[in-house]
Amino acid sequence: MMSARLLSVYFMMALMAVCSYALQGINEEVEKEISDMGLRNRHFGSSVIDSSPTK
């Protein structure tokens, strides 16, 4: 009985570790996308402000 409870606790810890690792990877990708978009918007800022947006 005790070993089963301990095993479930280890399983939950492993599951949380995998989920946090996946979320960390997703966050890094999202931050990279946001920084790329920010650089692009800063680069093309004057043309976007002067002309009407096409998208």
N, CA, C and O atoms as a MOPAC input file, in Angstrom:
PM7 MOZYME 1SCF
protein

 N      0.84000 1    -1.19900 1     0.00000 1
 C      0.00000 1     0.00000 1     0.00000 1
 C      0.87600 1     1.25100 1     0.00000 1
 O      0.65400 1     2.18100 1    -0.77600 1
 N      1.87300 1     1.25800 1     0.88100 1
 C      2.73300 1     2.43600 1     0.96300 1
 C      3.57000 1     2.59800 1    -0.29800 1
 O      3.79500 1     3.71700 1    -0.75900 1
 N      4.03500 1     1.47400 1    -0.85900 1
 C      4.86900 1     1.57500 1    -2.05100 1
 C      4.06200 1     2.08600 1    -3.23700 1
 O      4.60000 1     2.81200 1    -4.07300 1
 N      2.79800 1     1.72900 1    -3.33000 1
 C      1.95900 1     2.20800 1    -4.42400 1
 C      1.76300 1     3.72200 1    -4.32200 1
 O      1.79600 1     4.42900 1    -5.32900 1
 N      1.56100 1     4.21000 1    -3.10200 1
 C      1.38700 1     5.64900 1    -2.91300 1
 C      2.67600 1     6.37700 1    -3.26900 1
 O      2.65000 1     7.43600 1    -3.89800 1
 N      3.80700 1     5.79900 1    -2.86100 1
 C      5.09500 1     6.41500 1    -3.16300 1
 C      5.33400 1     6.42700 1    -4.67100 1
 O      5.85500 1     7.39900 1    -5.21800 1
 N      4.94700 1     5.33800 1    -5.33600 1
 C      5.12000 1     5.25500 1    -6.78400 1
 C      4.26200 1     6.30500 1    -7.48900 1
 O      4.70700 1     6.92500 1    -8.45400 1
 N      3.04200 1     6.50200 1    -7.01100 1
 C      2.18000 1     7.50800 1    -7.63000 1
 C      2.75400 1     8.90700 1    -7.43200 1
 O      2.64500 1     9.76200 1    -8.31200 1
 N      3.36900 1     9.13500 1    -6.26200 1
 C      3.98500 1    10.44800 1    -6.00800 1
 C      5.15300 1    10.66900 1    -6.96300 1
 O      5.30800 1    11.75200 1    -7.52800 1
 N      5.97700 1     9.63100 1    -7.13900 1
 C      7.08700 1     9.76200 1    -8.08300 1
 C      6.57800 1     9.98900 1    -9.50100 1
 O      7.15400 1    10.77300 1   -10.25600 1
 N      5.49100 1     9.29700 1    -9.86300 1
 C      4.92900 1     9.46700 1   -11.20400 1
 C      4.44300 1    10.89400 1   -11.40700 1
 O      4.68600 1    11.49000 1   -12.45700 1
 N      3.75600 1    11.44700 1   -10.40700 1
 C      3.27300 1    12.82200 1   -10.52200 1
 C      4.43700 1    13.80900 1   -10.61600 1
 O      4.37500 1    14.77400 1   -11.37800 1
 N      5.49300 1    13.56700 1    -9.84500 1
 C      6.66100 1    14.45700 1    -9.91500 1
 C      7.29700 1    14.39900 1   -11.29500 1
 O      7.68600 1    15.42900 1   -11.84600 1
 N      7.40300 1    13.20200 1   -11.85400 1
 C      7.98400 1    13.06700 1   -13.19400 1
 C      7.09300 1    13.74400 1   -14.22500 1
 O      7.59000 1    14.39600 1   -15.14400 1
 N      5.78000 1    13.59400 1   -14.08000 1
 C      4.85200 1    14.21900 1   -15.01700 1
 C      4.96100 1    15.73600 1   -14.94500 1
 O      4.96700 1    16.40800 1   -15.97700 1
 N      5.04800 1    16.27800 1   -13.73300 1
 C      5.18100 1    17.72700 1   -13.59100 1
 C      6.50400 1    18.21500 1   -14.17700 1
 O      6.55900 1    19.28700 1   -14.77800 1
 N      7.56500 1    17.43400 1   -14.00300 1
 C      8.86500 1    17.83800 1   -14.55000 1
 C      8.80500 1    17.87100 1   -16.07100 1
 O      9.32600 1    18.79500 1   -16.69500 1
 N      8.17000 1    16.86200 1   -16.66900 1
 C      8.06700 1    16.82900 1   -18.13300 1
 C      7.22000 1    18.00100 1   -18.62600 1
 O      7.56200 1    18.65400 1   -19.61100 1
 N      6.10900 1    18.25900 1   -17.92600 1
 C      5.23700 1    19.35600 1   -18.34700 1
 C      5.95100 1    20.70500 1   -18.21700 1
 O      5.83300 1    21.55000 1   -19.10400 1
 N      6.68200 1    20.91500 1   -17.13000 1
 C      7.37700 1    22.18600 1   -16.94700 1
 C      8.48000 1    22.34900 1   -17.99700 1
 O      8.73300 1    23.45700 1   -18.47000 1
 N      9.13900 1    21.23200 1   -18.36000 1
 C     10.16700 1    21.30400 1   -19.39900 1
 C      9.54300 1    21.67300 1   -20.73700 1
 O     10.09700 1    22.48400 1   -21.47900 1
 N      8.38600 1    21.07800 1   -21.05000 1
 C      7.70800 1    21.39900 1   -22.31000 1
 C      7.25300 1    22.85100 1   -22.30800 1
 O      7.39300 1    23.54600 1   -23.31400 1
 N      6.70600 1    23.31700 1   -21.17800 1
 C      6.25400 1    24.70500 1   -21.11100 1
 C      7.43300 1    25.65900 1   -21.23600 1
 O      7.30700 1    26.72100 1   -21.84600 1
 N      8.57400 1    25.29500 1   -20.66800 1
 C      9.75500 1    26.15300 1   -20.77300 1
 C     10.18300 1    26.27800 1   -22.23700 1
 O     10.52400 1    27.36800 1   -22.69700 1
 N     10.16400 1    25.16100 1   -22.96400 1
 C     10.52100 1    25.20600 1   -24.38200 1
 C      9.54400 1    26.05500 1   -25.16700 1
 O      9.94900 1    26.81800 1   -26.04400 1
 N      8.23500 1    25.92900 1   -24.85800 1
 C      7.23200 1    26.72200 1   -25.55900 1
 C      7.43900 1    28.20300 1   -25.25100 1
 O      7.35600 1    29.03900 1   -26.15000 1
 N      7.70800 1    28.53000 1   -23.99500 1
 C      7.91300 1    29.93000 1   -23.62200 1
 C      9.11700 1    30.52200 1   -24.34700 1
 O      9.07100 1    31.67100 1   -24.78800 1
 N     10.20100 1    29.74200 1   -24.47600 1
 C     11.37400 1    30.24700 1   -25.18300 1
 C     11.04100 1    30.51900 1   -26.65100 1
 O     11.47000 1    31.53200 1   -27.20400 1
 N     10.27000 1    29.61200 1   -27.29300 1
 C      9.87600 1    29.82500 1   -28.68400 1
 C      9.00800 1    31.07300 1   -28.80600 1
 O      9.18900 1    31.87200 1   -29.72400 1
 N      8.06400 1    31.23800 1   -27.87700 1
 C      7.16200 1    32.39300 1   -27.94100 1
 C      7.94600 1    33.68400 1   -27.73200 1
 O      7.70900 1    34.67200 1   -28.42800 1
 N      8.87300 1    33.68400 1   -26.78700 1
 C      9.66700 1    34.88800 1   -26.55100 1
 C     10.51100 1    35.22400 1   -27.77400 1
 O     10.67700 1    36.39500 1   -28.11400 1
 N     11.05500 1    34.17700 1   -28.44900 1
 C     11.84400 1    34.43100 1   -29.64900 1
 C     10.96300 1    35.02200 1   -30.74500 1
 O     11.36700 1    35.95700 1   -31.43700 1
 N      9.74700 1    34.46900 1   -30.90300 1
 C      8.82000 1    35.00300 1   -31.90200 1
 C      8.46900 1    36.45000 1   -31.58900 1
 O      8.44900 1    37.29500 1   -32.48400 1
 N      8.19200 1    36.73900 1   -30.31700 1
 C      7.80200 1    38.10300 1   -29.94700 1
 C      8.95700 1    39.06200 1   -30.20200 1
 O      8.74200 1    40.16700 1   -30.70000 1
 N     10.18100 1    38.65700 1   -29.86600 1
 C     11.31800 1    39.54600 1   -30.08600 1
 C     11.55200 1    39.74600 1   -31.58100 1
 O     11.89800 1    40.84700 1   -32.00900 1
 N     11.36700 1    38.68700 1   -32.38500 1
 C     11.50800 1    38.83000 1   -33.83400 1
 C     10.44900 1    39.77700 1   -34.37200 1
 O     10.74600 1    40.62700 1   -35.21100 1
 N      9.20900 1    39.63900 1   -33.89500 1
 C      8.14600 1    40.53200 1   -34.35100 1
 C      8.44300 1    41.96500 1   -33.93400 1
 O      8.20900 1    42.89800 1   -34.70200 1
 N      8.95800 1    42.14400 1   -32.71700 1
 C      9.28400 1    43.49200 1   -32.25800 1
 C     10.36300 1    44.12300 1   -33.12300 1
 O     10.26900 1    45.29800 1   -33.47400 1
 N     11.39500 1    43.34500 1   -33.47000 1
 C     12.44800 1    43.86600 1   -34.32800 1
 C     11.89300 1    44.20800 1   -35.70800 1
 O     12.24800 1    45.23100 1   -36.29200 1
 N     11.01000 1    43.33400 1   -36.23100 1
 C     10.43000 1    43.58500 1   -37.54200 1
 C      9.56300 1    44.83900 1   -37.50800 1
 O      9.63000 1    45.66900 1   -38.41500 1
 N      8.73900 1    44.97700 1   -36.45000 1
 C      7.87300 1    46.14900 1   -36.35200 1
 C      8.70600 1    47.42200 1   -36.19100 1
 O      8.35000 1    48.46900 1   -36.73100 1
 N      9.80700 1    47.33500 1   -35.45300 1
 C     10.65900 1    48.50500 1   -35.28000 1
 C     11.33200 1    48.85800 1   -36.60500 1
 O     11.52000 1    50.03200 1   -36.92600 1
 N     11.69400 1    47.81700 1   -37.37600 1
 C     12.39300 1    48.06000 1   -38.64000 1
 C     11.45400 1    48.70100 1   -39.65400 1
 O     11.83400 1    49.64600 1   -40.34500 1
 N     10.21800 1    48.18400 1   -39.74500 1
 C      9.26500 1    48.68600 1   -40.73000 1
 C      8.25800 1    49.64800 1   -40.09400 1
 O      7.16500 1    49.83900 1   -40.62700 1
 N      8.61600 1    50.25000 1   -38.96600 1
 C      7.65300 1    51.08700 1   -38.24800 1
 C      7.19300 1    52.28300 1   -39.06100 1
 O      5.99700 1    52.56900 1   -39.09000 1
 N      8.10600 1    53.00000 1   -39.72700 1
 C      7.72400 1    54.21900 1   -40.42500 1
 C      6.78600 1    53.91100 1   -41.59700 1
 O      5.82500 1    54.64400 1   -41.82800 1
 N      7.06100 1    52.82800 1   -42.33900 1
 C      6.21200 1    52.51300 1   -43.48100 1
 C      4.83100 1    52.07100 1   -43.01000 1
 O      3.83400 1    52.35500 1   -43.67300 1
 N      4.76000 1    51.38200 1   -41.87700 1
 C      3.45600 1    50.95300 1   -41.36100 1
 C      2.66000 1    52.17000 1   -40.90600 1
 O      1.45000 1    52.23800 1   -41.12100 1
 N      3.32600 1    53.12000 1   -40.28400 1
 C      2.60900 1    54.29100 1   -39.77900 1
 C      2.17300 1    55.17000 1   -40.95600 1
 O      1.06000 1    55.69600 1   -40.94200 1
 N      3.01500 1    55.33900 1   -41.96100 1
 C      2.69300 1    56.23100 1   -43.07700 1
 C      1.56400 1    55.65400 1   -43.93000 1
 O      0.61300 1    56.36700 1   -44.25200 1
 N      1.65700 1    54.35500 1   -44.30600 1
 C      0.65500 1    53.76700 1   -45.19300 1
 C     -0.38000 1    53.00900 1   -44.39600 1
 O     -0.13200 1    52.63400 1   -43.25000 1
 N     -1.53100 1    52.78100 1   -44.98500 1
 C     -2.56000 1    52.00300 1   -44.30000 1
 C     -2.14800 1    50.53900 1   -44.26900 1
 O     -1.55600 1    50.05600 1   -45.23400 1
 N     -2.44300 1    49.81300 1   -43.18300 1
 C     -2.03900 1    48.40500 1   -43.08800 1
 C     -2.77200 1    47.53600 1   -44.10700 1
 O     -3.98200 1    47.66300 1   -44.29400 1
 N     -2.01200 1    46.64200 1   -44.76800 1
 C     -2.62800 1    45.78600 1   -45.78100 1
 C     -3.25000 1    44.56100 1   -45.14600 1
 O     -4.25500 1    44.05000 1   -45.64100 1
 N     -2.65100 1    44.06500 1   -44.02100 1
 C     -3.19600 1    42.85500 1   -43.38700 1
 C     -4.32200 1    43.22000 1   -42.43300 1
 O     -4.90800 1    42.33900 1   -41.80300 1

